[in-house]
Amino acid sequence: MSGTPGPGEQGQGGCSGIYIDSDTDKNNDYKTITGKIVVSDNSSLTATKCYHNGITANPVNITVTKSSVIDVNNNNPGNGEGKGGLGCYFGSLTVSENSSVKAHNNTAMQFAIYVHGFDVDGSSEIEAIDNGLLGGGYGIATDGPSVLRSGAKLTAEGNCGPGVAVCYDYNFGSNPELVVEDGATLSSCRNYNYGLANDNLFTVKSGAHVILNENLIG
C-alpha cells in the first residue's frame, strides 16, 4: 500500500493505506473485536507514503506469524500532520514464529505504533526507529496488557518522542501493564525524549534485559 492522499474523508488526518474503522454497536465504544488481519506463511504487508496512518485497524486484532513481517515506513507528510504508522487502538498485536513488526521514519507527531496490547514470542521482534519530528512522535505506545516473552526483542531508537510508553487505558478503563519476561530484551535508546514513559505498570522479571541509554530526558 503506497501513496494514499490527504486530507481526505478523515478530515485533517487524511487517508490511511489500510483503513478499517467500524463499531457495529455504536454504544459499545469499540470494545467488541469485529475482525482481524493475519499476515502469515512467509508473507509481508508494507504500508508506505500514506497520509494518516500506514495502517488503521479498529476494532480488530492483528497477527503476524510464521516468518512474516508488517512494515510501516515513511508515512505522514513532512510537516508532521497525519497520525503515525500502525494504529490499532482497540485491538491486540501478536507477533510469533520468527516474525517482526517494523516502523521506521514515520514523521507524524503522535506515534509510530499504537496498540491496545501486544504479545511477542521468543523468536520475534518489534522495531520502532527514527520516527516523529522534533517535539513529538512516540516509538511504540500501548494502553493494554502487553508482554515480551523470553527471547523476544523490542527496539525503540531515535524517536522524537518517548521510545516506549505504557499509557493509562482511557478507552477501556482497565490498568495496562507491560511485562518483560526472563530472557526478553527491551532496548529504548537515543530517543529525543524519555526512553520509557510509564503511566501505570511496568514489570521487569528477574533475568530480563532492559536498556535505557542516551535518551535526552532519561
Backbone bond lengths (Angstrom), bond angles and torsions (degrees), N, CA, C in turn:
res aa  C-N    CA-C-N  psi(-1)  N-CA   C-N-CA  omega(-1)  CA-C   N-CA-C  phi
1 M - - - 1.455 - - 1.516 107.60 -
2 S 1.349 117.11 128.06 1.458 118.81 -175.21 1.524 111.19 -151.61
3 G 1.334 115.06 138.37 1.449 120.33 166.22 1.505 116.67 78.74
4 T 1.350 119.59 29.69 1.464 119.67 176.54 1.524 109.73 -72.88
5 P 1.330 117.81 141.77 1.470 121.26 -169.33 1.516 113.73 -85.55
6 G 1.299 114.19 175.74 1.449 122.01 173.23 1.509 109.15 -160.45
7 P 1.330 118.06 160.60 1.475 122.61 -10.47 1.518 111.44 -75.31
8 G 1.344 115.50 153.47 1.456 120.57 -179.07 1.507 110.45 -128.30
9 E 1.338 116.21 -146.50 1.458 120.04 -176.72 1.516 112.57 -62.60
10 Q 1.327 115.94 -23.70 1.456 118.59 179.09 1.527 111.67 -78.55
11 G 1.311 116.62 10.58 1.458 119.56 177.87 1.502 111.59 78.84
12 Q 1.300 116.23 -138.64 1.451 120.27 -175.45 1.519 112.34 -65.07
13 G 1.333 116.88 -17.81 1.451 119.93 -179.78 1.509 114.48 -78.43
14 G 1.333 118.19 -13.20 1.447 120.16 -179.93 1.512 112.98 67.56
15 C 1.331 117.20 -155.34 1.463 123.13 -172.04 1.526 111.68 -110.40
16 S 1.336 115.30 149.30 1.460 122.32 174.76 1.523 109.89 -98.75
17 G 1.343 116.02 158.68 1.453 119.42 174.52 1.514 111.29 -63.05
18 I 1.322 116.63 -48.30 1.465 123.58 170.45 1.522 106.50 -119.79
19 Y 1.327 116.52 126.75 1.468 120.27 -178.01 1.520 109.58 -127.71
20 I 1.327 116.01 108.04 1.459 122.99 174.93 1.523 106.35 -122.18
21 D 1.306 117.30 117.00 1.468 120.22 -179.33 1.512 107.98 -154.39
22 S 1.327 117.00 93.60 1.449 121.13 -176.49 1.518 110.29 -148.82
23 D 1.320 115.68 114.94 1.457 121.48 175.41 1.521 107.37 -104.03
24 T 1.331 116.43 100.72 1.465 119.90 -173.99 1.526 111.92 -64.12
25 D 1.325 116.89 -31.07 1.462 120.96 174.73 1.524 107.38 -105.52
26 K 1.315 116.81 98.43 1.462 121.03 -172.17 1.523 112.56 -62.75
27 N 1.336 116.83 -16.87 1.468 120.13 179.04 1.519 112.46 -93.71
28 N 1.336 116.81 2.03 1.462 120.73 -174.76 1.519 112.65 -100.00
29 D 1.326 117.48 -5.16 1.467 122.35 175.32 1.525 112.77 53.71
30 Y 1.327 116.71 44.82 1.459 122.41 173.36 1.535 114.16 65.34
31 K 1.312 118.44 18.43 1.465 119.34 -176.26 1.524 112.82 -81.43
32 T 1.319 118.37 -15.65 1.457 121.68 178.28 1.521 109.50 -97.95
33 I 1.341 117.34 118.66 1.453 121.38 179.25 1.533 108.75 -68.37
34 T 1.330 116.77 127.46 1.459 121.01 -173.52 1.526 113.81 -113.12
35 G 1.336 118.34 -2.32 1.456 118.99 -179.01 1.513 111.29 -170.09
36 K 1.336 115.49 -172.50 1.457 119.48 -179.19 1.525 109.95 -155.31
37 I 1.319 114.68 154.60 1.454 123.12 168.18 1.518 106.56 -118.21
38 V 1.329 117.40 127.02 1.459 122.05 179.45 1.530 108.53 -124.59
39 V 1.323 116.19 122.46 1.463 122.42 174.51 1.526 105.55 -113.91
40 S 1.340 116.91 116.17 1.461 119.67 -167.01 1.526 110.85 -145.53
41 D 1.337 115.22 163.21 1.473 122.99 170.75 1.529 112.30 58.94
42 N 1.339 115.49 62.68 1.462 122.10 175.80 1.527 112.89 60.38
43 S 1.316 116.81 36.29 1.465 121.96 -179.55 1.517 110.93 -104.61
44 S 1.335 114.96 164.03 1.467 119.85 175.60 1.513 109.91 -137.82
45 L 1.317 115.34 145.01 1.464 123.41 174.76 1.516 106.88 -127.26
46 T 1.328 116.69 118.16 1.459 122.13 -177.14 1.517 109.80 -121.52
47 A 1.329 116.53 133.57 1.463 122.64 174.34 1.518 107.67 -128.22
48 T 1.324 115.94 121.07 1.460 120.68 -175.09 1.527 110.56 -143.23
49 K 1.317 116.35 150.28 1.465 123.39 176.92 1.525 112.03 58.36
50 C 1.336 115.74 37.51 1.465 121.73 175.33 1.525 108.97 -102.45
51 Y 1.338 116.50 155.41 1.457 119.60 -168.29 1.537 112.55 -84.17
52 H 1.311 117.34 -51.48 1.468 121.14 -172.53 1.525 109.78 -82.61
53 N 1.314 117.53 -79.60 1.465 125.26 167.06 1.522 107.80 -121.57
54 G 1.317 116.14 159.26 1.447 117.94 164.84 1.521 109.47 -63.51
55 I 1.336 116.00 -48.36 1.468 122.42 178.06 1.522 108.70 -134.60
56 T 1.333 117.26 124.97 1.460 123.54 169.38 1.519 107.11 -113.57
57 A 1.326 118.69 124.47 1.469 121.40 -173.98 1.524 109.67 -140.88
58 N 1.339 116.52 104.07 1.469 121.95 -177.95 1.530 111.22 -145.05
59 P 1.338 118.48 140.12 1.468 124.81 -19.84 1.525 109.46 -92.66
60 V 1.307 116.94 99.00 1.459 122.36 -177.44 1.523 110.01 -129.69
61 N 1.313 115.89 159.24 1.457 122.50 172.61 1.526 109.61 -99.42
62 I 1.323 116.60 146.00 1.459 122.25 -179.24 1.528 108.98 -117.94
63 T 1.326 116.10 130.84 1.460 122.41 177.72 1.523 109.51 -123.77
64 V 1.329 116.06 130.19 1.466 122.42 174.89 1.525 106.01 -122.63
65 T 1.326 117.32 119.02 1.459 118.91 -170.12 1.526 111.52 -151.32
66 K 1.328 115.87 162.92 1.471 124.39 175.63 1.528 111.51 57.69
67 S 1.345 115.20 62.45 1.469 122.88 173.67 1.528 112.51 61.47
68 S 1.324 116.37 43.60 1.456 121.57 -179.24 1.521 110.82 -118.87
69 V 1.346 116.16 171.17 1.456 120.09 -175.48 1.523 110.58 -147.70
70 I 1.327 115.89 140.86 1.463 123.38 163.09 1.518 106.80 -108.47
71 D 1.325 115.77 129.60 1.463 122.24 -177.56 1.524 108.31 -129.00
72 V 1.332 116.61 113.29 1.462 121.57 174.03 1.524 107.00 -113.60
73 N 1.329 116.79 115.70 1.455 119.61 -174.24 1.529 111.64 -143.87
74 N 1.324 115.00 147.47 1.466 122.22 174.39 1.529 113.11 55.75
75 N 1.337 116.11 35.99 1.453 120.21 174.58 1.532 110.15 -90.10
76 N 1.349 115.29 161.89 1.462 124.73 178.33 1.525 111.04 79.96
77 P 1.327 116.58 144.69 1.463 119.03 178.72 1.519 110.89 -70.06
78 G 1.299 116.05 161.76 1.455 120.19 -175.20 1.505 115.86 -68.15
79 N 1.351 117.55 -9.63 1.465 119.29 -179.64 1.520 113.15 -88.97
80 G 1.333 117.24 6.63 1.461 120.60 176.32 1.505 115.03 90.59
81 E 1.329 118.93 -1.19 1.453 120.53 176.78 1.523 109.86 -74.41
82 G 1.328 115.78 178.75 1.451 119.57 -173.79 1.518 110.34 84.77
83 K 1.316 116.35 -172.66 1.460 121.29 -172.13 1.520 112.73 -112.36
84 G 1.349 117.24 -53.23 1.456 118.92 -177.83 1.510 111.73 167.97
85 G 1.330 115.68 -147.06 1.450 121.13 -177.73 1.512 112.80 -98.75
86 L 1.346 116.39 -68.04 1.462 123.13 -179.13 1.516 108.38 -122.12
87 G 1.327 116.45 118.07 1.457 121.60 178.30 1.516 110.57 -117.19
88 C 1.331 116.16 101.28 1.474 122.98 177.70 1.524 106.22 -122.19
89 Y 1.332 116.19 69.99 1.467 122.22 -165.70 1.520 113.55 -69.31
90 F 1.325 118.10 -23.94 1.465 120.34 -174.16 1.520 112.50 -121.14
91 G 1.324 118.08 3.04 1.453 122.06 -178.98 1.516 111.68 -121.62
92 S 1.319 115.49 177.40 1.464 121.49 -178.20 1.525 110.48 -106.82
93 L 1.325 114.91 156.50 1.463 122.87 176.28 1.523 107.61 -117.59
94 T 1.337 116.63 122.20 1.458 122.31 177.93 1.522 108.76 -116.91
95 V 1.335 116.33 126.65 1.463 121.77 -178.63 1.528 107.21 -124.51
96 S 1.334 117.00 122.05 1.460 118.84 -172.58 1.525 111.46 -150.93
97 E 1.327 115.91 164.57 1.466 125.48 172.96 1.533 111.79 54.95
98 N 1.341 114.52 63.27 1.474 122.17 174.30 1.534 112.95 62.51
99 S 1.314 115.63 41.99 1.460 120.64 -178.83 1.526 110.92 -117.69
100 S 1.334 115.52 171.63 1.458 118.96 -177.36 1.520 111.45 -151.22
101 V 1.333 114.42 156.78 1.461 122.97 170.00 1.517 106.57 -125.42
102 K 1.342 116.38 127.03 1.452 121.47 -174.55 1.519 110.04 -126.24
103 A 1.332 115.82 133.70 1.459 121.80 176.33 1.523 107.73 -132.94
104 H 1.329 116.25 109.09 1.457 121.77 -176.28 1.529 110.11 -128.27
105 N 1.310 116.62 137.03 1.460 122.92 167.50 1.526 114.30 60.26
106 N 1.323 116.34 33.74 1.458 120.02 169.63 1.525 107.53 -85.18
107 T 1.325 118.14 133.24 1.466 119.10 -166.19 1.529 114.61 -105.79
108 A 1.318 118.84 9.29 1.463 119.45 177.47 1.524 110.76 -68.85
109 M 1.324 115.92 158.21 1.463 121.84 -178.48 1.526 112.18 -84.59
110 Q 1.345 118.53 6.58 1.462 118.79 -174.18 1.526 112.54 -107.40
111 F 1.328 120.26 -69.93 1.463 119.16 -176.80 1.519 109.93 -161.36
112 A 1.325 115.48 156.12 1.462 120.41 172.36 1.521 110.81 -87.92
113 I 1.347 116.47 -41.68 1.468 122.44 177.42 1.524 108.25 -135.23
114 Y 1.332 116.85 127.24 1.459 121.28 172.29 1.520 106.97 -132.16
115 V 1.331 116.08 119.47 1.459 120.95 179.29 1.525 108.79 -134.99
116 H 1.344 114.83 152.71 1.465 118.50 177.73 1.516 111.44 -67.44
117 G 1.314 116.90 -30.52 1.456 121.56 175.77 1.514 109.20 -168.22
118 F 1.339 117.05 155.53 1.458 119.18 176.06 1.520 110.50 -137.94
119 D 1.346 114.14 154.84 1.466 122.67 179.49 1.520 106.53 -139.15
120 V 1.333 116.85 113.72 1.458 122.41 -177.30 1.525 108.11 -116.76
121 D 1.340 116.84 124.62 1.458 118.67 -177.41 1.529 110.57 -84.52
122 G 1.335 116.35 178.73 1.453 121.63 -170.00 1.510 115.54 -70.72
123 S 1.313 118.48 -9.13 1.464 121.38 179.48 1.526 112.56 -106.61
124 S 1.322 117.56 5.46 1.463 120.64 -168.11 1.519 111.87 -127.45
125 E 1.355 115.99 173.54 1.458 119.28 -175.31 1.522 112.33 -154.91
126 I 1.332 113.95 160.56 1.456 123.41 170.68 1.523 107.90 -125.38
127 E 1.345 115.95 137.01 1.448 121.75 175.77 1.524 109.67 -124.87
128 A 1.330 116.42 135.84 1.464 122.47 172.24 1.525 106.25 -134.72
129 I 1.323 116.73 102.45 1.462 120.96 -168.18 1.532 110.61 -131.64
130 D 1.343 115.19 130.52 1.463 123.08 172.03 1.527 112.31 59.18
131 N 1.318 116.22 50.26 1.463 121.29 179.12 1.525 111.51 -108.00
132 G 1.329 115.94 155.87 1.453 122.55 175.73 1.518 113.31 87.91
133 L 1.328 114.10 -179.19 1.455 123.22 172.82 1.512 107.64 -124.34
134 L 1.299 117.74 158.89 1.464 120.03 -179.75 1.518 109.92 -53.59
135 G 1.333 114.43 124.30 1.449 121.19 -175.95 1.511 112.49 114.94
136 G 1.340 118.24 -17.47 1.456 119.13 178.58 1.507 112.97 174.36
137 G 1.343 114.48 167.34 1.451 121.64 179.85 1.512 111.33 125.46
138 Y 1.346 117.21 88.15 1.463 121.88 179.20 1.523 110.31 -63.78
139 G 1.331 116.00 151.67 1.451 120.69 169.00 1.514 110.04 -74.38
140 I 1.338 117.14 -68.83 1.464 121.95 176.58 1.516 108.91 -139.09
141 A 1.330 115.96 135.23 1.462 121.95 178.01 1.517 109.23 -127.47
142 T 1.331 115.98 141.30 1.456 121.64 176.60 1.519 109.17 -135.41
143 D 1.339 115.93 140.51 1.467 118.78 176.97 1.529 111.03 -122.79
144 G 1.357 115.89 27.54 1.458 120.63 178.86 1.514 110.61 -143.38
145 P 1.318 117.72 -166.46 1.474 121.07 179.66 1.523 110.78 -72.06
146 S 1.331 116.47 124.02 1.463 121.74 -177.81 1.520 109.81 -135.58
147 V 1.348 116.09 147.69 1.454 119.49 -177.47 1.519 110.19 -148.09
148 L 1.333 114.86 137.92 1.453 123.10 167.37 1.525 106.07 -105.35
149 R 1.322 116.70 113.19 1.460 120.57 -176.20 1.530 110.04 -83.91
150 S 1.314 117.04 165.76 1.458 122.07 -174.37 1.517 111.45 -52.94
151 G 1.338 115.90 121.22 1.453 122.01 -177.63 1.513 114.45 98.14
152 A 1.329 118.02 -16.72 1.469 122.01 179.68 1.522 110.35 -68.31
153 K 1.340 115.74 155.85 1.457 121.15 178.39 1.526 110.17 -131.16
154 L 1.314 115.69 135.46 1.465 123.03 171.39 1.521 106.91 -127.14
155 T 1.345 116.59 120.51 1.455 121.67 -179.29 1.517 109.15 -121.13
156 A 1.328 116.58 123.06 1.464 122.77 176.35 1.523 107.00 -127.53
157 E 1.321 116.94 114.48 1.467 120.38 -170.76 1.527 110.66 -144.79
158 G 1.334 115.66 136.65 1.454 120.81 173.52 1.508 114.76 71.13
159 N 1.331 117.71 19.62 1.461 120.59 178.50 1.530 110.51 -83.39
160 C 1.324 116.44 149.62 1.462 119.63 -176.33 1.525 112.59 -80.45
161 G 1.318 117.49 -22.32 1.449 122.02 171.07 1.513 109.91 -103.86
162 P 1.349 118.50 -165.76 1.459 120.39 176.10 1.523 111.46 -56.90
163 G 1.338 116.09 142.81 1.452 119.20 178.65 1.510 112.05 -67.73
164 V 1.345 116.28 -48.00 1.466 122.90 -179.41 1.523 108.12 -130.89
165 A 1.338 116.69 135.64 1.465 120.51 179.73 1.515 110.14 -133.71
166 V 1.330 115.97 130.87 1.457 123.24 171.03 1.519 105.88 -106.50
167 C 1.323 116.85 109.01 1.467 122.36 -169.10 1.520 110.74 -104.83
168 Y 1.328 117.03 143.97 1.460 120.36 173.13 1.515 109.12 -59.86
169 D 1.327 116.17 137.84 1.457 121.43 -173.08 1.528 111.02 -84.33
170 Y 1.319 116.58 87.99 1.461 120.87 179.26 1.527 111.48 -70.23
171 N 1.333 117.83 -27.38 1.454 121.08 -177.74 1.529 112.23 -74.42
172 F 1.331 117.24 -41.37 1.453 121.19 -172.73 1.531 113.05 -109.04
173 G 1.310 117.78 -16.23 1.448 120.24 177.95 1.512 114.68 75.73
174 S 1.346 117.93 7.05 1.460 120.46 177.82 1.515 109.38 -95.48
175 N 1.321 116.53 176.16 1.457 120.97 -177.25 1.527 110.21 -101.78
176 P 1.316 118.24 110.11 1.462 120.05 -179.61 1.521 111.59 -70.87
177 E 1.329 115.74 154.19 1.455 120.93 176.00 1.523 109.12 -148.13
178 L 1.309 116.47 134.90 1.455 122.55 171.67 1.521 108.05 -106.21
179 V 1.340 116.15 122.63 1.460 122.86 -178.90 1.527 108.90 -112.30
180 V 1.339 116.15 127.52 1.461 122.15 173.97 1.524 106.78 -107.94
181 E 1.320 116.32 110.24 1.461 120.60 -173.91 1.530 111.82 -80.72
182 D 1.325 115.56 166.54 1.459 123.41 175.41 1.530 109.63 -52.10
183 G 1.343 117.01 123.77 1.454 121.23 178.35 1.513 114.78 91.12
184 A 1.333 118.45 -9.80 1.466 121.69 175.79 1.525 109.44 -84.92
185 T 1.348 116.17 158.30 1.459 121.29 -179.00 1.519 110.41 -129.22
186 L 1.324 115.76 123.73 1.457 122.54 170.20 1.519 107.07 -114.29
187 S 1.337 116.45 118.38 1.458 121.95 179.68 1.521 108.84 -122.74
188 S 1.324 116.33 116.45 1.468 121.77 179.97 1.520 107.28 -130.32
189 C 1.318 116.16 95.76 1.461 121.79 -169.53 1.530 111.41 -132.63
190 R 1.345 114.25 154.97 1.459 122.33 174.59 1.527 113.12 55.77
191 N 1.329 115.99 33.73 1.457 120.31 172.55 1.529 109.48 -88.15
192 Y 1.318 116.59 153.27 1.461 121.03 -177.14 1.527 110.97 -89.74
193 N 1.312 115.81 34.14 1.455 124.00 -179.23 1.522 106.27 -163.49
194 Y 1.321 118.07 -146.75 1.460 120.86 176.61 1.521 111.15 -72.20
195 G 1.325 116.21 146.70 1.452 119.19 166.81 1.512 110.43 -69.93
196 L 1.343 116.01 -42.79 1.463 122.70 179.56 1.520 109.01 -134.16
197 A 1.315 116.70 125.41 1.469 122.21 172.21 1.522 106.78 -112.14
198 N 1.325 116.78 106.43 1.459 121.74 -173.91 1.518 110.00 -110.20
199 D 1.343 115.30 113.95 1.463 121.06 -179.06 1.526 111.89 -100.83
200 N 1.336 116.76 -0.05 1.465 117.67 -178.69 1.526 111.54 -151.55
201 L 1.353 119.14 -98.71 1.456 121.58 -175.58 1.522 110.55 -121.64
202 F 1.332 115.59 128.27 1.461 122.28 176.33 1.517 106.41 -130.87
203 T 1.345 116.63 113.82 1.460 121.43 -172.99 1.524 110.27 -114.83
204 V 1.317 116.08 124.36 1.457 122.27 177.52 1.521 107.83 -112.35
205 K 1.329 116.34 113.82 1.447 120.76 -179.07 1.532 110.11 -77.90
206 S 1.321 116.49 154.43 1.458 121.69 176.83 1.523 109.96 -56.97
207 G 1.339 116.08 128.61 1.455 120.86 -178.69 1.513 114.33 95.11
208 A 1.332 117.63 -4.91 1.468 121.17 176.07 1.523 109.52 -79.46
209 H 1.328 116.06 162.06 1.457 121.92 179.51 1.526 108.36 -120.04
210 V 1.317 117.68 116.21 1.453 123.14 177.66 1.526 107.95 -124.45
211 I 1.330 116.07 119.02 1.468 122.01 -174.71 1.515 108.32 -120.52
212 L 1.332 116.27 118.19 1.461 121.83 -179.44 1.526 107.58 -129.05
213 N 1.325 116.86 80.35 1.461 121.37 -173.02 1.531 111.26 -116.35
214 E 1.337 114.78 147.56 1.452 123.54 169.37 1.520 114.47 57.96
215 N 1.333 116.60 30.65 1.453 120.24 172.97 1.524 109.57 -84.77
216 L 1.317 116.65 150.90 1.457 120.34 -172.76 1.520 112.10 -63.30
217 I 1.354 117.19 -40.57 1.460 120.09 -175.84 1.515 111.84 -99.52
218 G 1.353 118.10 -41.57 1.464 117.27 179.74 1.493 111.99 146.08
